[in-house]
């Protein structure tokens, strides 16, 4: 999976119209809340990336989310 595809998937899961990039702050994303975190956990699980709620506690940016799923990216 390409990083751009992962970011697009994150955008769809969070259900935001905002343009996202690695520098986008999670706190600035509409609808990024505990429900979004649960949805992202499910999405990552579907992609084969095991994550736990505590993995999301220190994340600040979309880039941090991408790094969390980094092992599945082709363009690293």
N, C-alpha and C positions, 0 to 999 in steps of 0.2 A: 504494500500500500504506500502511495506517495503521501508526503506530509500535507500537501494541499488537499488531498482527498480526506485525510483524517480530520483536518480543520473544518472542512465542509460537513463531515459527519457530525462533528461536535456541534456545529451551528444548527443542524437539523434536530439533533437530540434536545438541545436547549430551547429550540423553537424561537430563535431570534432572527430578526431581519438585519441586525447589525453586521457590518463587514468585520470579520475577525482575522487577526494575524497573530503572530507569536507574541507581540508586545501588548496586545489587548489585555487590560486588567479585568480579571474575572468579576470584581465588584462593580464594574461599570456595565456589565452585560445585563440587559433586561431579562428577567426570569431566571437568573442564576441564583438558585436557592437550594435548600435541602432536597427538594423534589428533583431538581436538575442534577444534583450529585448522585442521587439514586438512579436516575435515568442514565447518566454517564457510566456508572458502575455496571449497569446491565449491558450497555453498548460495548464497553471494554471487554466484558466477559464474552460477548458474542464474537469479538475479534480475537479471543484467546489470551487476553491480558488479565491476569488475576489482580484485582485491586480490593482494598478494604476501605471503609469510611475514613480511617485515620490517614490513609494515603493522600486524602484531599485537604487535610487540615492546614498544611503549610503552602499550598499552591496559591500563587498570586496572579499568574498570567496564563493565557492560552498556551504559550510556549511551555509552561510547566506541565500542562495537561498532555501536550504532545510528547514531552520528555518521559512522562509516566508510561506512555504507550510505545516508547521508542523502539522496542525490540521488534515490532511488526513493520517498521518503516523500511521501504526499499531504497529511499534516497538519502540515507545517512552515510 
